[in-house]
Amino acid sequence: MKKRTFVATALAAALMSAGLGTAQAQQTFKLTIASSHPTSLPWVGLMSTLFVPEVNKRVEALGKGYKIEWKESYGGQLYKMNATLASVGSGIADIGWVFANLEAAKMPLTQFATVTPFATGDIRMLLQVANEMNEKVPALKAEWDKNNVVFLGASGVDTYHLFTKMPINTYADLAGKKISAPGAVGVWLRGSGAVPVDGSLTSYYTDIQTGVSEGTISIATGILPNKIYEVAPYVTTADIGALYNGGMAINKDSMAALPPDVQKIIKDVGLEYSRVLGDTLAQRYEAALKAIGEQGAKQAVPVKIAPMAPGEREKWARSMPNIAADWVKANASRGPAAQIIKTYMDELRKRGAKPVRDWDKDL
């Protein structure tokens, strides 16, 4: 368990030892904030450029003599992507980005967005709903709590498309193709006849180049910096959906050691981080897709960006086995999985989303 970490300044200590201490005596709280991924990714970069300075500003504005002394360790300095939850829960970091999509064993109910593709491509909306559900759905709050962390703000990625070596115009064109995707995303290929190949943004270029796969389901903001369009020049904008992938969290004991008004600031800024992340991702998505087209225009096989043929996206969504129902059945003993899917889809529709498939109506 993480113990309370704060030190009084020499001046405050001297004042208090002389019986002159006041409510204004400075208390410095030492906090480590970390991530498995680099700050070039917006959900990590904003931890440093927005969360830390904004918390500092609001803490100082309290006028109570509080100060936070930060140690920032991003890019896997303290833990790798397969240990995000355990590292924050055990106090290796006080605050960190938790990659919930890789924590299905410990956070099974938190995977609700991965089994509801084609629900919305609006990342702002998605994060808004994820934040609200993590606050109001007891079973979701409990998954964070039992791992000794407090959820602060949701993170996610822009909508998924196809990036391939050959044109994919129709749903039938996927049959027999080897398509790279992480395991959680690979389930979106069920029923298509495509062969999912486990991988990540760091492996896609080589996998496609060497024939291990023939393309990937991925995000424009990840394809661009990794130049994957060089080996997968056909971009089919299938808009499979934005994805909630975890979020910032704070070690529960570290949080409890802070004064209540500082705790409130930490939580409030966590939600602000998520809101700004949604805006940032939406802007970067549009810019990334445009840049992929421009940068790939003069390569040997020029980049071609085109939507799936009319009706084919709908065919994909409706031909897929009901992965949401399968997920509900697999998690029946762990809590209200069916209600979580229903709540998620309802909240999206309330905000104007028009899911291609209403997963909650066939559970």
N, C-alpha and C positions, 0 to 999 in steps of 0.2 A: 504494500500500500504506500502511496505517496504521502510523505509528511509535509506539514505546512512549511513553506519556505519563505521567510521574510527576515530581514535584518533591519535594525534601527541604525540610522546614521550615527556617527560619533558624536555629533552635536546633540542629537535628540537623546542619546544615551546619557551624555553628560548632564543635560538639563534635568532628566528624570532622576538621576542619582542625586542631584542637588535639591530634589523636591520641587523643581520648577517646570516639570513636564506639563504640557497642555495638549489639547486635542489637535493642535497644529504640528506637534512633533512628527517629523517625517518617518514614515514606514516605507521600506523598499521591499517589494515582493519580487522574487526571482522566478522567472518563468522561461522555460525552453519551448520554442515553437518549431516544428519540424515537418518534413514531408519526404516521402520516398521518391518523388518526382522533382524535376528541375523547375525553376521559376519562369522558364520560357512558356510553360503551360499556364493559361490564365487562372485556373483555380488554385495554383500554387503561388504565382506571382502576386496575386491580390492579397495573399496572407501577409506578404512583406510590405507591399506598397499601400494597402488600404487598412487591413485589420490592425496591424501593430501601431501605426501612427494615429489612427482614429481612436483606438483604445487609450493611448497615451494622452491625447488631447482631452478626451472626456474625463479621464481620471484626474488630470490636472485641474480641470474646470470645477471639480467637486470642492476644491479649496480645503481639503482635509489633510494635506501634507503627504498624501499617498504618492508613490512612484513605483513603476514597474521596470525592472531591469531585465531586458530580454536577451536570450541567447537564441539566435536564428540558425537553424541547421537544415537546409533544404537539399534536394538532389540526392537523397539516399545516404547522407552522411551518418545518420543515426540508425536508420532501418530501411529495409527494402520493401518492395511493393507487396510481398507475401506476408508481411508482418506489421501492417499499419495499425490494425485494431489492437493487437496484443501490446505493441510498443507504447501506445497512448494509455491503454488500460493499466499497464504495469508501472507507468511513470517514467519510462525512458525519455519520453517527451511529455510535457504538461499539456500542450495543445498540438494537435497534428491533423493532417488530412488523412481520413480513413477511406480506403478504397473498398467500399462495401461490396462491390461486385465480385471481389475475390474472397469474400468472407461468408459465403453461402452456408457453410456448416455452422457458424456461430450466429449468423444473422439471416436465417432463412426467409423470414417474412419481409425483410427489407428488399428482397429481389422482385417485388411486384411489377416494376416497370419493365424488367427484361422479358417478362412473359406476356406483355401486352403491346406488341409492335403495331405500327400503323395507327397509333392513338393520337399523337400530335407531334408536329415538327417544331412547335413553338417552345423554345428552351425557356423563355421567361415564364410562360404559363406552367411548364412542367416543374420548375424549381419552386414556384409559388405554392403549387399543390403539395409538393414533397415536404416543404417546410411546415405547412399547415397540418399535414397528416402526422408528421413526427411529433408535433405538439399535442394533437388531439386524440390520436389513436393509441390507447394504452399499450396494446401489444407491441407496437413499434417503439414506443418509448422504453418499454421493458427490455427490448433487445440491446439497446445502447446501455441501459442501466446495469444489466447483469454482466456486462463486460467492463464495468467500472469506468464508464465514460458518460459525459453529458453532451448530447447533440447541440451544435451551435448553428449550423447553416448548411443547406444542401448544395451539392455540386453536381454537375452533369456535363454532357457534351452535345454538340449540335447534331442535327438529323443525319441519319446514315444513308449512304448511297452505294452504288456499285462502281468499282474501278477495275476494269478488266483489260485483257490483251486483245479481245475481240468484241465486236458490238453485241450488246444484250438488249434487244428491242422488245422481246416478249418474255413472258414468264416461262414459256416452253424452252426458250434459249438457255435457260439455266441447267437443264437436264444434262448430266454427265460432266459438267464443268467442276473443276477443283477450285473451291473458293476459300481463301484464308479468312479466318475470323476467330476471335477469342471464343472459348467454350460457351459462354452465356449468350453470345450473339449467333453462334453457329446453329442454335436451335431454330432460328428464323428460316433456315434452309430446309427444314423438315417438309417432306411432301413434294419438293421441287425436283428431285432427282439429282441435285447438285451434291458434291461430296465436300463436307466441311473439313478444312485443314486448320488445325489449331495454330495460332500465331498471334503476333502483336505488331504494332507500328514499327518496332525495331527490326522485325524479321520479314515483313512483307516484301520489301524491295528484292532481297536476295531470293526469297521463295518464288516470286513470280519470274524473276530473271532466269532462274535455274530450272523452272518447270515443276517445282514442287507444288505450285498452285498456278491458276490461270487468272487470278484476280482476287479482289477482296471486297467484303462489306466493311466500309469504314467511314470516317468523317473527313470532310474537306480540310478542317483546321489541322488535322494530323497528317493527311496526305501531302499537303503543300510543303511543310518544312523538311519532310523526309524524301521529297522528290519522287514519290512512288508513281506519279503520272508518267515518268519517263519510261517505265516498263509496263504500265497499265494506262494507255492513253484514251481508252474509251470510258467516259464518265456517264453513267446512266443515273439520272436524278430520280430515284425511286421514292425518296422521302419516306423511309421506313420508320422514322421517328427519332426524336431527341431522346436521350437516355439519362435518367437519374442514376448516378454511380457512387454516391456516398456523401461525404461532407466533412466539414471541420468538426472536431470534438475536443473536449477538454477532460483530462483525468478528473474523476469525481472527487478524489481527495484534495487535489490541487484547487478545485473550484470551492470546496467547502472551507478551505483555509483562507479564502479571500473575504473581505467585508461584504455584506449584502449589497451595498450600492455599487461596488466594483463587479460583483457577480452579475448584476443587472446590466452593467455596461458591456461586459464580455458577451452576454447573450444578445443584447440589442445589436452590437456591432457584427456579431456572427450572422444575423439576418440581413444586415446591410451588405455584408460581404457577398451573400448569396444573390441579393437583388442586383448588385453591380456586376456580378459574374454573369447573370443572365443577359444584361445589356451588352457586356463585352463579348460574350460568345456569339450573340446575334450579329453584332457588327463584324466580328472576325470571320464568321461563316460566309457572309456575302463577299467580303474582301478576298477570302481564300479561294472561293470558287472562281472569282474573276481572275485572280492571279494564276491559278492552274491553267486556265484557258490561254492567258497571255504568254506565260513562260513556256508552255508546251506547244505554242503555235509553230515554231520553227524547227522542232525536232524531227527526226527521220520519219516517225509516224506521228503526225500532228495530233494534239489532243482534240477530241470531239466531245462536246458536252450536249447531251440530249435527254429529254424526259423519256420514260418508258412509254411505249405506244398506248393510246387511249384504252382504258379498261383493263390493262395488264397488271397494274399495281393492285387494283381491286381483286383481280383473279388470284394474285399471289396471296393476299391477305386471307381470302376466303377458302383457298385450297389448303392452307396450312392446317395441320391437325390442331385441335384446341389445346395449345400448350398452356394456356391459363388454367383450364380445367384439370389438366394433368398436374400442374403445380399445386393447385388447391387440394387435390387428392393426396399428393405426396406430403403435404403439410397439414393434413386434417387433424393430427394429434398435437400440433404445436400452437394452435391458436386460431383466431377467426380469419383464416386465409381468404375464404370466399367473401367475407364482408370487406376485407381490405381491397380486393379487386373491385367490388361494387362501389366502394367509397371513392376510389381513385378515378374510375371511369365517370362517375356522377360529377365529381368536382371538375374534371376536364370539360364535360359537356356544359356545366353551369357557366363556365368561362368562355363558351363559344366554340370549343373544339368539335370537330365532326369526324370522329374515328371511322376509319374504313370498315372496321369490324368491332362490334359491341361485345367484347369478350365476356362481360359480366352477365349477359343475357342468355348464355348457353353454358352455365357452369354445372 
